[in-house]
Amino acid sequence: MRRRADVLLCGALACLGLAGALAAIPPRQQFTVPAPGSYRLESIQAAADGAVLESDGTAGPLRRYTTGKVTLLSFIYTYCVDPVGCPLAFQTFSDLRTRLLAKPEMARRVRFVSLSFDPTNDTPTALRHYAGNLAAPGSPLRWHFLTTRSAAELRPIVDGFGQDVSVNVDAQGRPTRFYNHLLKVFLIDARGRVREIYTTAYLMPDVIFNDIQTLLMER
Amino acid sequence: MKTSRRLLPWLVALLLPMATATADETCNSPYLANLIKGQEDYLHVWTLGVPGLGDGADKLVTVDVNPRSAKYGKVIDVVSVGGRGEAHHMGFTDDRRYLWAGRLDDSKIFVFDVGTNPAKPKLVKTIVDLPEKSGWVGPHTFYPIPGRMLIGTLSNARDHGGATGLAVYNNKGDYVASHAIPTALPGAVKADGYGYDIAVHPNKNVMLTSSFTGHKNYMMDLGKLMADPAAMKNFGNTMVVWDFKAMKPMKVLDTPGAPLEIRWSLNEGDNWAITASALTSKLWLIKQDERGEWQARDVAPIGDPAKIPLPVDISIAANGKSLWVNTFMDGKTRLFDLTNPAAPKQVYEKVTGKQVNMVSQSWDGKRVYVTSSLLANWDKKGKDDEQFLKLFSWDGKELREQWKIDFTKEGLGRAHHMKFTAKPSGVAAISGPAIADRGAPAR
């Protein structure tokens, strides 16, 4: 299964002609992770809400995708190749997807959400193409690839999560296709509360997997 | 191939340093966003108000420190926050867009937007509920963790003594949780509950905390304090090793004499930290032994400990091979060779002021900034009460003063903590027109 996840990642990057050029750089984990349930994840903030579009074009509130299950959410853009940015998030999600699919009962209580920074390029159609089989509705673990109708609708969601982002401009002051953002992955409980946030240095699959289990153990 | 060529300009752009990332000091967490490694543009100084001087209030002073600027070495902005509450330390949020600055007396925390325009920081929030929410007072260290600020405090609201803890706020400024520094923990070393600095090593899942003294002591006149044997006993003598993920103290380390700032080596692959104890004037190495147990060992004296030079701030080089140490009493800035961190050797010293406190070096190690104030009631008196910000160049052999801003003459106050920022260039906020109208073709 791990090999399949890697193939899917390579497939996503190959469409940009960049496979192999920029491998995601994961942080080095030099410790044994505390056992699930042996620690508490604090309630950090409420997950932001707003209007989003599913990759099949369905419109709805973001809270539909952040409540009812344990959710792992990150902001992405499909052509990001920063080795400590979106590709690292993709690799981490793919790793966790493999682990969760090995435990279908657990996988059904979890969902992944990738929400685009770039509604102009990342239309539902583009996201559908990008996601491929990862977004298959029949999978025990649903992975939703979402976008928004406009940057104006995206802005409050980004701000609500506390996700910094800006876009580079060219010499004429026109926006380019490069977004500055600190990679953040948000772990959200079934009640829509952010319970952990991982930035690049903290994005370790073993830790996230145990954090998911910790939330699933809560009553 | 055609696709690759079309994408090449984007690829090149992506491999370039972040547009906002051009300068930094080494005392920031290397796990922050956009750690900046060239010439810094601005230096922010968290400054204590002095009665009768200017408006008398605590303030954030911004200095232009880019030598290419017409305002190089000049104060370009002052944000007065009103009143005096013992302005002390600051820290960036994880995305570096906001700078949190605390006051040790009234426990207020001021949040400045330094991301929008670092030349003109804007006060956007004042947090006043730390004592009420956590029970702790004296917010000292502001250490960014993902989406949150971990605040190391010095004292407690109950008796203003040394037992204290850590408070966690989210980046919006809302209280999340608190964690007591242990006063009892199994092991050979007695836990004392004192707090001061924080430093996390994510790869090791280890957090270290150090210790100082409580509100009753740090608000007392230094001469009176040092003449009071009972009060002098009320300083922390320990560091604590925490399981960071679980926020559980694992071990108490014996580090007598108020171990203050903690710096992990920034050299990739290094797994050790160093601190300096103020009252015993020693450098301490914190490292795992052969069995994986974290241990603290004093590895070098700083000056003559018998004379209590009072080491205050330290600044580690980006390669982890050297360390600047400021000693308050003798006004010296010293350099230690850390090539062997188990046996640091002093290789240089210079008197940089009548009293010196904070020291921050640029990432490339060529510039060293020094400020003068320790605490309002601990600073020297009379003509020795110099208050300044100085820039020194370092060529590997000699510190040379480039300029000095006299904070008394300028009517600003007592210069304390420093943070660097850089001019944002070539970026725009995402908004409707910003990305909807962009000229670049879609894939």
Chai-1 contact restraints between the chains, C-beta under 6 A:
chainA,res_idxA,chainB,res_idxB,connection_type,confidence,min_distance_angstrom,max_distance_angstrom,comment,restraint_id
A,G17,B,T3,contact,1.0,0.0,6.0,A-B,restraint_1
A,G17,B,S4,contact,1.0,0.0,6.0,A-B,restraint_2
A,G17,B,L7,contact,1.0,0.0,6.0,A-B,restraint_3
A,R28,B,N203,contact,1.0,0.0,6.0,A-B,restraint_4
A,Q30,B,N203,contact,1.0,0.0,6.0,A-B,restraint_5
A,Q30,B,K204,contact,1.0,0.0,6.0,A-B,restraint_6
A,F31,B,K204,contact,1.0,0.0,6.0,A-B,restraint_7
A,F31,B,N205,contact,1.0,0.0,6.0,A-B,restraint_8
A,P34,B,K245,contact,1.0,0.0,6.0,A-B,restraint_9
A,P34,B,A246,contact,1.0,0.0,6.0,A-B,restraint_10
A,Y39,B,A246,contact,1.0,0.0,6.0,A-B,restraint_11
A,E42,B,V176,contact,1.0,0.0,6.0,A-B,restraint_12
A,E42,B,A177,contact,1.0,0.0,6.0,A-B,restraint_13
A,I44,B,G147,contact,1.0,0.0,6.0,A-B,restraint_14
A,I44,B,N170,contact,1.0,0.0,6.0,A-B,restraint_15
A,I44,B,V176,contact,1.0,0.0,6.0,A-B,restraint_16
A,Q45,B,N170,contact,1.0,0.0,6.0,A-B,restraint_17
A,Y79,B,R443,contact,1.0,0.0,6.0,A-B,restraint_18
A,V81,B,L14,contact,1.0,0.0,6.0,A-B,restraint_19
A,D82,B,L14,contact,1.0,0.0,6.0,A-B,restraint_20
A,T120,B,I435,contact,1.0,0.0,6.0,A-B,restraint_21
A,T120,B,A436,contact,1.0,0.0,6.0,A-B,restraint_22
A,N121,B,A442,contact,1.0,0.0,6.0,A-B,restraint_23
A,S150,B,G432,contact,1.0,0.0,6.0,A-B,restraint_24
A,A151,B,I430,contact,1.0,0.0,6.0,A-B,restraint_25
A,A151,B,S431,contact,1.0,0.0,6.0,A-B,restraint_26
A,A151,B,G432,contact,1.0,0.0,6.0,A-B,restraint_27
A,A151,B,I435,contact,1.0,0.0,6.0,A-B,restraint_28
A,A152,B,G432,contact,1.0,0.0,6.0,A-B,restraint_29
A,G162,B,G147,contact,1.0,0.0,6.0,A-B,restraint_30
A,G162,B,N171,contact,1.0,0.0,6.0,A-B,restraint_31
A,D164,B,D95,contact,1.0,0.0,6.0,A-B,restraint_32
A,D164,B,R97,contact,1.0,0.0,6.0,A-B,restraint_33
A,V165,B,I430,contact,1.0,0.0,6.0,A-B,restraint_34
A,S166,B,V427,contact,1.0,0.0,6.0,A-B,restraint_35
A,S166,B,A429,contact,1.0,0.0,6.0,A-B,restraint_36
A,V167,B,A428,contact,1.0,0.0,6.0,A-B,restraint_37
A,V167,B,I430,contact,1.0,0.0,6.0,A-B,restraint_38
A,V167,B,A434,contact,1.0,0.0,6.0,A-B,restraint_39
A,V167,B,I435,contact,1.0,0.0,6.0,A-B,restraint_40
A,N168,B,A19,contact,1.0,0.0,6.0,A-B,restraint_41
A,N168,B,G426,contact,1.0,0.0,6.0,A-B,restraint_42
A,N168,B,V427,contact,1.0,0.0,6.0,A-B,restraint_43
A,V169,B,G426,contact,1.0,0.0,6.0,A-B,restraint_44
A,V169,B,A428,contact,1.0,0.0,6.0,A-B,restraint_45
A,R174,B,R438,contact,1.0,0.0,6.0,A-B,restraint_46
A,R174,B,G439,contact,1.0,0.0,6.0,A-B,restraint_47
A,P175,B,A428,contact,1.0,0.0,6.0,A-B,restraint_48
A,P175,B,A434,contact,1.0,0.0,6.0,A-B,restraint_49
A,P175,B,I435,contact,1.0,0.0,6.0,A-B,restraint_50
A,P175,B,R438,contact,1.0,0.0,6.0,A-B,restraint_51
A,T176,B,A440,contact,1.0,0.0,6.0,A-B,restraint_52
A,R177,B,W10,contact,1.0,0.0,6.0,A-B,restraint_53
A,R177,B,A440,contact,1.0,0.0,6.0,A-B,restraint_54
A,F178,B,A13,contact,1.0,0.0,6.0,A-B,restraint_55
A,N180,B,M18,contact,1.0,0.0,6.0,A-B,restraint_56
A,N180,B,V427,contact,1.0,0.0,6.0,A-B,restraint_57
A,L182,B,A33,contact,1.0,0.0,6.0,A-B,restraint_58
A,L182,B,D95,contact,1.0,0.0,6.0,A-B,restraint_59
A,I197,B,P146,contact,1.0,0.0,6.0,A-B,restraint_60
A,I197,B,G147,contact,1.0,0.0,6.0,A-B,restraint_61
A,Y198,B,P146,contact,1.0,0.0,6.0,A-B,restraint_62
A,T199,B,D94,contact,1.0,0.0,6.0,A-B,restraint_63
A,T199,B,P146,contact,1.0,0.0,6.0,A-B,restraint_64
A,A201,B,Y31,contact,1.0,0.0,6.0,A-B,restraint_65
A,A201,B,P202,contact,1.0,0.0,6.0,A-B,restraint_66
A,Y202,B,P146,contact,1.0,0.0,6.0,A-B,restraint_67
A,Y202,B,P202,contact,1.0,0.0,6.0,A-B,restraint_68
